[in-house]
């Protein structure tokens, strides 16, 4: 396996306190696909990608669900295990979750289907570990997940801290290209916030209605 680093990216996760509809319990969120230039400024994803990046999350005392990014180079994550945790966590605890995915989310020319395809995920709390992040050394639970379908197997490890929440998502998709997302739990970049909020407050095709 080629272990060379292919790219390093910056993502933003914008959360709201509004549900998708009156009968929904998921909160509206959006992944911001950011690129940072050499002079320290950011460029946001296009209006089309902003719209496609809107999705949901669920957080309660009983469970935590986070929809991963799913466009551009992250399309493959739509058919990998989702971060879906059931509390309380304890080493050895297991659970399962199935997801039907529409063909509009086919990630590439080698993995394609028509209509809805079923993806089955099995989860287990594998261990407790301490990991290094910009916020420091963080003690967390490691949840190992295995996703199976007719296309093969993909795996993921999710790292959860009762103090910070999810701090790392580590994926090994069908194509064996590792994707790791580390949450910057203590992050203050004025340039980033100066870019995000005016755009998302004023863009009619984006999140303005979430901010009313």
C-alpha positions, 0 to 999 in steps of 0.5 A: 500500500502506498502510504504517501500523503496525497493531500491535506485539507481544511474543513469547517463544520457549521452547526445550527440549533434548528431541526430539518422539519417539525417531525425531525430530531436531526439538527441542520449542519453543513460541512464547509470545504475550505482551501487556504492560500499561502497568504493565510486567506480562505476560499469557500466552496461554491454555492452548489457545493454549499447546498449539497453539503447541508446535512444533519446530526443528532446529539442526546444523552442516549446517542450521537450521530454525525453525517460525514462530509460527502462531496468532492474527494469525500464522496466515498464517506457516504458509503463508509460507516457513519459516526453513530454512537450509543451511550453509555460507552464501555469496552466491548459494547456492540451495535449495528446500523443499516443505511440505504443510499441512493444512486445519486451518491455513487462515489466513482466509476468503479462503485456504481448502482441503480436505485437504493443500495443497502450498506450494513455497519457493525460497531464495537467499542474497541479500547480507550486510548490517549491521542494527540491533537492541537488541544493537547493529549485527549483520553477517549474511547475508540469505536471500531466500525465495519461496513459491508455491502456487495462492493466489499468492506470498509472500516472506520475508527471513531474517537470520542471524548466525554469532555470534547465529543468526537475528536477524530474520524479515521476511515479506510474505504473500499479503495484502501485510501485512508482518510483521517479527520481531526477536530481542532477543538481549540481553534481561533482563526479570525480570518476564517470566521471573517470569511464564513459568517458574511457569506453564510448570512447573505448567500440566498442559496446557502444557510441564511434561513438557518440564521434567521 
